[in-house]
């Protein structure tokens, strides 16, 4: 963290992306690499893509209203001095398609 705060120590993470209520992308990272403080590293994230669901949602958006709800949800396990705490997230935004 270049701003001087404490780094976030994640031990695992999973997330899901939904377009128009259809799950189109997800990933599970059961174990994340551990790095000493101040170091960086590129990490590959395996992603499953629901091509049929994604295609159907895009067709609906392009031929219909032109607005699609995009939801990002998931959970990260954060290592703390109190043990592992689950950090859940769930955000929805609208994507306008022209």
N, C-alpha and C positions, 0 to 999 in steps of 0.2 A: 504494500500500500504506500504509494509515493507521497500521500498527504500526511503520513506519520501516524495513522491509526493502527490498531491491531489487525493482523491478517485474520481472515476467516478460514478456519481449519475444517474442511469438509472431508468426511470419510466415505460418503456415498451420495448418489443423486439419481433421481428419476424424474422425467418430465414428459408431458403430452401436449401436443398442439392440435386444436380442433378448429376447423373452418366450417361455419354454418351448422354447428352441432355435430359434425362428423369428425371422428378422430382420424387425422391424416398423417401424423408423425409422432413417434415416441422413441424414447431411449432410456435405458437403465444402465447406470454405471455403479456396479456393486462395490468397487474399490477404486478410489482415486489415488494418483501418485502423490507421495509425500515429498515436499521440497523444503530445504532449509529456508528460513526467513530471508527475504531479499533476493532470492533466485527466481527466475522464470523458466518456463518450459512449454513447448507446444505439446498438446495432448489431443489425440484423435478421439472423437466421440462417435461411437456406432449409432446409427439412426435407422429406424424402420419407417418406411414411407408407404402409406396406403394409397397407391397410385389410382385405383378405381374410385375411392372416396374423394381424393383430391380432384380428379377429373370431373366427377359429377358435381362437386361444389363449384368449381370454376365455370362449368357450363351454366349452372343455375344462376350464378352471379352475373355472367355476361349476357344472359338472355332474360333475366328477371329484373329485380329491383336495383342491382348494381351496388348493393351494400352487403357485406358479409361480416358476421361476428367472428373474431379470431380470439380463441381462448388459449392461454398458456397456463398450465397447472402442473404441480408436481411437489416433490419433497426433497430436501437436502438434509443429510445428517451432519450436524455441526458438533465437532469435538470441543468440549469445554472442561473447565476444572471440575464441574459437577457431573461430568459424564457426557454421553452422546444425547443431544437434544434434537428432535425433529423440527425442521423449519419448513412449514408448508407455504406454498404460494399458489394463487389462483387469480389471474387477471384477464379481463375481457376488454377488447377494443374493437372498433368498427373499421373495416377496410372498405374504402370506396373504390369500385371498379368502373372505369369509364370505357 
